[in-house]
Amino acid sequence: MHVPSDIEIAQSCQMRPIPEIAAAAGVDPRYLELYGNYKAKVDPRLLRESQRGDGKLILVTAINPTPAGEGKTTTTVGLADALRRLGKNALVALREPSLGPVFGVKGGAAGGGYAQVVPMEDINLHFTGDFHAIGAANNLCAAMLDNHIQQGNALGIDVKKITWKRCVDMNDRQLRNIVDGLGGRMQGVPREDGFDITVASEIMAVLCLSSGILDLKERLGRMVVAYTYDGKPVTAHDLKAEGAMAALLKDALKPNLVQTLEGTPAFIHGGPFANIAHGCNSVMATRLAMRLADYAVTEAGFGADLGAEKFLDIKCRLAGLKPSAVVVVATVRALKNHGGVPKAELNAENLEALEKGLPNLLQHVDNIKNVYGLPCVVAINAFPTDTAAELKLVEDKCRALGVNAALSEVWAKGGEGGT
C-alpha cells in the first residue's frame, strides 16, 4: 500500500483563498496585504486598534531531539486543528523554516502527514521574502562596517576584533571562514571574515523580539559589531546603520498568514535557531494569534531544556506572556533511541530500551511542572510501529508523575487524530 509523502499530501490539498482564512481568523480586510492567493501579511496596527482581549497561550515543546524525529510542528498544527474541530476558536503561530535545512537532511519545517501548513513549498522556500530582507539588512551592516574602515576608520575599529559576519541562507561550509578585501587599495581592507546562515543573524533574533518598527530600530542600533583597538564596543548605531537596516525590514516585520490543511489560520513569522538564539516565532505573531483567538498554539525549538526554557525566560519575560498549558511531545521511537537503540532498529518492540530512555521525557515534564509551575500534558506522537505495551509503559510512567499522557495521531489523521 502506498503511503503518501508529506509533499504529496500538501499538493493534494484544496487550499482556501487567503481572504477567507483571514475572515475566519477575524482579520478585517483593511489590515490584510495579499501575497498571491494563499499568503498574506497582516498589518500590526491590528494589535493596537483591536478591542478584543487576549486568548490563552499553549506552548508545544518536546524531549531532546533525535534522528528518529519527535514531531513538535506536526503536533502544534494538529492540536490547533483538533481544537477547531471541537468548536474552539484556535489559531497556530509557528516559525518560518530556513532554506539551509530544507535542502539538507532535515527537510522542511511545515509539519508532516495530515498536520501541515500550506502552501508547503512556498513556506519552505522563499515565502514572502522575510529571510531575504534579513540577509540584506545583515550584509548592509557588514558593508557599512568595512566601508568605515576603508574610509579612514575614524572609530578606531580593530580588524581582528570584528564580531559581525555576513550571512547567506544556505548550508555552505566553504563560506564559514574566508579572507576578503583582496585586490588592491580601492577594494577594501584585507581581513579574515565569514558567513553565518541567515537564521543565525542577530537581526533575526531582534526582529522576533520587537514590538514595532521603532523598537526594532533601537534594537538594531544596540547590536555590537566590533571592538576598537582599546577594547571599546562599536555598535550599528555608531556606524549610523540602523535606519537603513530598519527600512529594509519594514515589510519583514509584518506577520505572515497562511492556513493548515484543514483551513485553520496560521501565523508563520521569523525563525531564529534555538541553539544560537531564542528559537521561537515573533512576539508580534504570537500576540496577534492571542488577540484573534481564544486559544493560540505555538512551539519552541529543540527540547524543553532549551526551547521551552528560552521561550519562558526570554520571550515571555520580555513580552509579558504566560502560557496557560504546555504540551511535551515524545515518540516511542525517539525514547528508545535515547535508551541506546540505533535508528535502524527502532521499529522493533524494546521495553527495556524504552525504560532506559524514559528519564529524558520525565525530566522535561518535571521541569515544566515543578520548576516553571505550569500545567503539562505529554503528547505521544504515534507511529504505526508503536506497540500497545510500549505506549502503556509511557502512559504509566507519566501518570506516576501526576501528568496526563495522551496518544496523538495527528500525523495520520490530522485534527481528528488530535481531538
For each residue, the residues with C-beta under 8 A, 3 or more apart:
1:
2:
3:
4: 8 9 12
5: 8 9
6: 9 10 107 108 110 111 112 113 116 120
7: 10 11 120 121
8: 4 5 11 12
9: 4 5 6 12 13 113 114 116 261
10: 6 7 13 110 116 118 119 120 121 261
11: 7 8 120
12: 4 8 9
13: 9 10 118 261
14:
15: 37 38 118 119 259
16: 20 21 259 263
17: 20 21 37 38
18: 21 22 32 34 36 37 38 39 40 257 258 259
19: 22 23 29 32 34 40
20: 16 17 23 24
21: 16 17 18 24 25 257 258 259 263 265
22: 18 19 25 27 29 32 40 42 257 265
23: 19 20 26 27
24: 20 21 263 265
25: 21 22 91 257 265 292 293
26: 23 52 292
27: 22 23 31 32 42 46 257 265 292
28: 31 32 46
29: 19 22 32
30: 43
31: 27 28 42 43 45 46
32: 18 19 22 27 28 29 40 41 42 43 257
33: 40 41 42 43 254
34: 18 19 37 39 40
35: 39 40 41 128 256
36: 18 39
37: 15 17 18 34
38: 15 17 18 118 119 122 258 259
39: 18 34 35 36 119 122 127 128 256 257 258
40: 18 19 22 32 33 34 35 256 257
41: 32 33 35 128 251 254 255 256 257
42: 22 27 31 32 33 46 254 255 256 257 267 288
43: 30 31 32 33 46 254
44: 47 48 212 253 254 255 284 288
45: 31 48 49
46: 27 28 31 42 43 49 50 288 291
47: 44 50 284 287 288 291
48: 44 45
49: 45 46
50: 46 47 291 292
51:
52: 26 291 292
53:
54: 287 290 291
55: 89 289 290 291 292 293 294 295 296
56: 290 294 295 296 324 325
57: 286 290 296 298 321 322 323 324
58: 79 295 296 297 298 323 324 325 326 327
59: 298 299 300 308 311 312 323 325 326 327
60: 72 75 76 79 297 298 299 300 326 327 329 379
61: 72 299 300 303 304 307 308 311 326 327 328 329 364 368
62: 65 70 71 72 302 303 304 307 328 329 330 364
63: 70 303 304 328 329 330 334 335 338 360 361 364
64: 302 303 305 338 360 364
65: 62 70 302 303 334
66: 69 70 334 337 338 343
67: 337 343
68: 331 333 334 336 337 343 346
69: 66 331 333 334
70: 62 63 65 66 329 330 331 334 381
71: 62 74 75 112 329 331 381 411
72: 60 61 62 75 76 299 301 329
73: 76 77 94 109 110 111 112 299
74: 71 77 78 111 112 113 115 116 381 410 411
75: 60 71 72 78 79 115 299 327 329 379 381 408 410 418
76: 60 72 73 79 80 92 94 111 297 298 299
77: 73 74 80 81 92 94 111 115 116 117 260 264 266 410
78: 74 75 81 82 111 114 115 408 410 411 414 415 417 418
79: 58 60 75 76 82 83 90 297 327 379 408 410 418
80: 76 77 83 84 90 91 92 260 264 266 295 297
81: 77 78 84 85 115 260 261 262 264 410 414 415 418
82: 78 79 85 86 410 415 416 417 418 419
83: 79 80 86 88 90 295 297
84: 80 81 87 88 89 90 262 264 415
85: 81 82 262 415 416 418 419
86: 82 83 419
87: 84
88: 83 84 294 295
89: 55 84 293 294 295
90: 79 80 83 84 264 293 294 295 296 297
91: 25 80 264 265 266 267 289 292 293 295 296 297
92: 76 77 80 117 260 264 265 266 267 289 296 297 298
93: 266 267 268 269 281 285 286 288 289 296 297 298
94: 73 76 77 109 117 266 267 268 281 298 299
95: 109 268 269 270 271 272 279 280 281 299 301
96: 123 127 130 131 256 268 269 270 271 281
97: 101 102 108 109 110 123 124 271
98: 101 102 109 131 169 197 198 199 271 273
99: 102 103 124 125 131 169 170 198
100: 103 104 169 170 171 197 199
101: 97 98 104 105 106 107 108 109 171
102: 97 98 99 106 107 108 109 124 125
103: 99 100 170 171
104: 100 101 171
105: 101
106: 101 102 109
107: 6 101 102
108: 6 97 101 102 120 123 124
109: 73 94 95 97 98 101 102 106 124
110: 6 10 73 97 116 117 118 120 123 124
111: 6 73 74 76 77 78 115 116 117 260
112: 6 71 73 74 115 116 411
113: 6 9 74 116 410 411 412 414
114: 9 78 261 410 411 412 413 414 417
115: 74 75 77 78 81 111 112 260 261 410 411 414 415 417 418
116: 6 9 10 74 77 110 111 112 113 120 260 261
117: 77 92 94 110 111 120 123 258 259 260 261 266 268
118: 10 13 15 38 110 123 258 259 260 261
119: 10 15 38 39 122 123 258
120: 6 7 10 11 108 110 116 117 123 124
121: 7 10 124 125
122: 38 39 119 125 126 127
123: 96 97 108 110 117 118 119 120 127 258 268
124: 97 99 102 108 109 110 120 121 127
125: 99 102 121 122
126: 122 129 131 132
127: 39 96 122 123 124 130 131 256 268
128: 35 39 41 251 256
129: 126 132 133 251 252
130: 96 127 133 134 251 252 256 269 270
131: 96 98 99 126 127 134 135 169 198 199 271
132: 126 129 135 136 169
133: 129 130 136 137 248 249 251 252
134: 130 131 137 138 167 198 201 203 204 207 249 252
135: 131 132 138 139 167 168 169 198 201
136: 132 133 139 140 248
137: 133 134 140 141 203 220 244 245 248 249
138: 134 135 141 142 166 167 198 201 203
139: 135 136 142 143 166 167
140: 136 137 143 144 241 244 245 248
141: 137 138 144 145 164 203 223 225 236 239 241 245
142: 138 139 145 146 164 165 166
143: 139 140 146 147
144: 140 141 147 148 239 240 241 244
145: 141 142 148 149 157 162 164 225 226 239 241
146: 142 143 149 150 181 188 189
147: 143 144 150 151
148: 144 145 151 153 154 155 157 239
149: 145 146 153 157 159 189
150: 146 147 188 189
151: 147 148 154
152:
153: 148 149 156 157
154: 148 151
155: 148 228 234 238 239
156: 153 228 229 230
157: 145 148 149 153 161 162 226 227 228 234
158: 161 162 226 227 228 229
159: 149 162 189 191
160: 191 192
161: 157 158 226 227 228 231
162: 145 157 158 159 191 193 225 226
163: 224 225 226 227
164: 141 142 145 223 225 226
165: 142 193 194 195 196
166: 138 139 142 193 194 195 196
167: 134 135 138 139 195 196 197 198 200 201
168: 135 172 175 195 197 198
169: 98 99 100 131 132 135 197 198 199
170: 99 100 103 197
171: 100 101 103 104 197
172: 168 175 176 195
173: 176
174:
175: 168 172 178 194 195
176: 172 173 194 195
177: 192 194
178: 175 192 193 194 195
179: 182 190 191 192 193
180: 188 190 191 193
181: 146 187 188 189 190 191 193
182: 179 187 190
183: 186 187 188
184: 187
185:
186: 183
187: 181 182 183 184
188: 146 150 180 181 183
189: 146 149 150 159 181
190: 179 180 181 182
191: 159 160 162 179 180 181
192: 160 177 178 179
193: 162 165 166 178 179 180 181
194: 165 166 175 176 177 178
195: 165 166 167 168 172 175 176 178
196: 165 166 167 200 201
197: 98 100 167 168 169 170 171 200 273
198: 98 99 131 134 135 138 167 168 169 201 204
199: 98 100 131 169 204 271 272 273 277
200: 167 196 197 204 272 273 276 277
201: 134 135 138 167 196 198 204 205
202: 205 206 223 277
203: 134 137 138 141 206 207 220 223 245 249
204: 134 198 199 200 201 207 208 270 271 272 277
205: 201 202 208 209 272 277 278
206: 202 203 209 210 216 219 220 223
207: 134 203 204 210 216 249 252 253 270 282
208: 204 205 269 270 271 272 277 278 280 281 282 283
209: 205 206 219 278 282 283 314 315 318 319
210: 206 207 213 215 216 219 253 282 283 284
211: 215 283 284 319
212: 44 215 216 253 284
213: 210 216 217 246 250 253
214: 217 218
215: 210 211 212 218 219
216: 206 207 210 212 213 219 220 246 249 253
217: 213 214 220 221 242 243 245 246
218: 214 215 221 222 242
219: 206 209 210 215 216 222 223
220: 137 203 206 216 217 223 236 241 242 245 246
221: 217 218 235 236 237 241 242
222: 218 219 235 236 237
223: 141 164 202 203 206 219 220 235 236
224: 163 227 233 234 235
225: 141 145 162 163 164 234 235 236 239
226: 145 157 158 161 162 163 164 233 234
227: 157 158 161 163 224 231 232 233 234
228: 155 156 157 158 161 231 232 234
229: 156 158
230: 156
231: 161 227 228
232: 227 228
233: 224 226 227
234: 155 157 224 225 226 227 228 238 239
235: 221 222 223 224 225 238 239
236: 141 220 221 222 223 225 239 241 242 245
237: 221 222 240 241 242
238: 155 234 235
239: 141 144 145 148 155 225 234 235 236
240: 144 237 243
241: 140 141 144 145 220 221 236 237 244 245
242: 217 218 220 221 236 237 245 246
243: 217 240 246 247
244: 137 140 144 241 247 248
245: 137 140 141 203 217 220 236 241 242 248 249
246: 213 216 217 220 242 243 249 250
247: 243 244 250
248: 133 136 137 140 244 245 252
249: 133 134 137 203 207 216 245 246 252 253
250: 213 246 247 253
251: 41 128 129 130 133 254
252: 129 130 133 134 207 248 249
253: 44 207 210 212 213 216 249 250 284
254: 33 41 42 43 44 251 284
255: 41 42 44 267 268 269 282 284 285 288
256: 35 39 40 41 42 96 127 128 130 267 268 269 285
257: 18 21 22 25 27 32 39 40 41 42 265 266 267
258: 18 21 38 39 117 118 119 123 266 268
259: 15 16 18 21 38 117 118 263 264 265 266
260: 77 80 81 92 111 115 116 117 118 263 264 266
261: 9 10 13 81 114 115 116 117 118 414
262: 81 84 85 414 415
263: 16 21 24 259 260
264: 77 80 81 84 90 91 92 259 260 415
265: 21 22 24 25 27 91 92 257 259 292 293
266: 77 80 91 92 93 94 117 257 258 259 260
267: 42 91 92 93 94 255 256 257 281 285 286 288 289
268: 93 94 95 96 117 123 127 255 256 258 281 285
269: 93 95 96 130 208 255 256 281 282 284 285
270: 95 96 130 204 207 208 280 281 282 285
271: 95 96 97 98 131 199 204 208 281
272: 95 199 200 204 205 208 276 277 278 279 280
273: 98 197 199 200 276 277 279 301
274: 277 278 279 280 300 301 302 306 307 310
275: 279 301 302 306
276: 200 272 273
277: 199 200 202 204 205 208 272 273 274
278: 205 208 209 272 274 310 311 314 315
279: 95 272 273 274 275 300 301 302 306 307 310 311
280: 95 208 270 272 274 286 298 299 300 301 307 310 311 315
281: 93 94 95 96 208 267 268 269 270 271 285 286 298 299
282: 207 208 209 210 255 269 270 285 286
283: 208 209 210 211 286 287 315 318 319 321
284: 44 47 210 211 212 253 254 255 269 287 288
285: 93 255 256 267 268 269 270 281 282 288 289
286: 57 93 267 280 281 282 283 289 290 296 298 315 319 321
287: 47 54 283 284 290 291 319 321
288: 42 44 46 47 93 255 267 284 285 291 292
289: 55 91 92 93 267 285 286 292 293 296 297 298
290: 54 55 56 57 286 287 293 296 321
291: 46 47 50 52 54 55 287 288
292: 25 26 27 50 52 55 91 265 288 289
293: 25 55 89 90 91 265 289 290 296
294: 55 56 88 89 90
295: 55 56 58 80 83 88 89 90 91
296: 55 56 57 58 90 91 92 93 286 289 290 293
297: 58 60 76 79 80 83 90 91 92 93 289
298: 57 58 59 60 76 92 93 94 280 281 286 289
299: 59 60 61 72 73 75 76 94 95 280 281 307
300: 59 60 61 274 279 280 304 307 308 310 311
301: 72 95 273 274 275 279 280 306 307
302: 62 64 65 274 275 279 305 306 307
303: 61 62 63 64 65 306 307 308 364
304: 61 62 63 300 307 308 309 326 328 364 367 368
305: 64 302 308 309 363 364 367
306: 274 275 279 301 302 303 309 310
307: 61 62 274 279 280 299 300 301 302 303 304 310 311
308: 59 61 300 303 304 305 311 312 326 364 367 368 372
309: 304 305 306 312 313 367
310: 274 278 279 280 300 306 307 313 314 315
311: 59 61 278 279 280 300 307 308 314 315 316
312: 59 308 309 315 316 317 323 372
313: 309 310 316 317
314: 209 278 310 311 317 318
315: 209 278 280 283 286 310 311 312 318 319 321
316: 311 312 313 319 320 321 322 323
317: 312 313 314 320
318: 209 283 314 315
319: 209 211 283 286 287 315 316
320: 316 317
321: 57 283 286 287 290 315 316
322: 57 316
323: 57 58 59 312 316 326 374
324: 56 57 58 375
325: 56 58 59 374 375 376 377
326: 58 59 60 61 304 308 323 368 372 374 375 376 377
327: 58 59 60 61 75 79 376 377 378 379
328: 61 62 63 304 361 364 365 368 376 377 378 379
329: 60 61 62 63 70 71 72 75 378 379 381 408
330: 62 63 70 334 335 361 378 379 380 381 394
331: 68 69 70 71 334 335 380 381 383 386
332: 335 336 354 380 383 385 386 390 391 394
333: 68 69 336 337 346 347 383 385 386
334: 63 65 66 68 69 70 330 331 337 338 357
335: 63 330 331 332 338 339 354 357 358 360 361 394
336: 68 332 333 339 341 346 350 353 354 357
337: 66 67 68 333 334 340 341 342 343 346 357
338: 63 64 66 334 335 356 357 360
339: 335 336 350 352 353 354 355 356 357 358
340: 337 353 356 357
341: 336 337 345 346 350 353
342: 337 345 346
343: 66 67 68 337 346
344:
345: 341 342 348 350
346: 68 333 336 337 341 342 343 385
347: 333 385
348: 345
349: 387 389 390
350: 336 339 341 345 353 354
351: 354 355 389 390 393
352: 339 355 356
353: 336 339 340 341 350 356 357
354: 332 335 336 339 350 351 357 358 390 393 394
355: 339 351 352 358 393
356: 338 339 340 352 353 359
357: 334 335 336 337 338 339 340 353 354 360 361
358: 335 339 354 355 361 362 393 394 397
359: 356 362 363
360: 63 64 335 338 357 363 364
361: 63 328 330 335 357 358 364 365 378 394 397 398
362: 358 359 365 366 397 398 401
363: 305 359 360 366 367
364: 61 62 63 64 303 304 305 308 328 360 361 367 368
365: 328 361 362 368 369 376 378 398 401 403
366: 362 363 369 370 371 401
367: 304 305 308 309 363 364 370 371 372
368: 61 304 308 326 328 364 365 371 372 374 376
369: 365 366 372 373 374 375 376 401 402 403
370: 366 367 373
371: 366 367 368
372: 308 312 326 367 368 369
373: 369 370
374: 323 325 326 368 369
375: 324 325 326 369
376: 325 326 327 328 365 368 369 403
377: 325 326 327 328 403 404 405 406
378: 327 328 329 330 361 365 394 398 403 404 405 406
379: 60 75 79 327 328 329 330 405 406 408
380: 330 331 332 386 391 394 395 405 406 407 408
381: 70 71 74 75 329 330 331 408 410 411
382: 386 391 407 408 409 411 412 417
383: 331 332 333 386 411
384: 412
385: 332 333 346 347
386: 331 332 333 380 382 383 390 391
387: 349 390 391
388: 391 392
389: 349 351 392 393
390: 332 349 351 354 386 387 393 394
391: 332 380 382 386 387 388 394 395 407
392: 388 389 395 396
393: 351 354 355 358 389 390 396 397
394: 330 332 335 354 358 361 378 380 390 391 397 398 405
395: 380 391 392 398 399 405
396: 392 393 399 400
397: 358 361 362 393 394 400 401
398: 361 362 365 378 394 395 401 403 404 405
399: 395 396 402 403 404 405
400: 396 397
401: 362 365 366 369 397 398
402: 369 399
403: 365 369 376 377 378 398 399
404: 377 378 398 399
405: 377 378 379 380 394 395 398 399
406: 377 378 379 380
407: 380 382 391
408: 75 78 79 329 379 380 381 382 417 418
409: 382 412 413 416 417 418
410: 74 75 77 78 79 81 82 113 114 115 381 413 414 415 417 418
411: 71 74 78 112 113 114 115 381 382 383 417
412: 113 114 382 384 409 417
413: 114 409 410 416 417 418
414: 78 81 113 114 115 261 262 410 417 418
415: 78 81 82 84 85 115 262 264 410 418 419
416: 82 85 409 413 419
417: 78 82 114 115 382 408 409 410 411 412 413 414
418: 75 78 79 81 82 85 115 408 409 410 413 414 415
419: 82 85 86 415 416
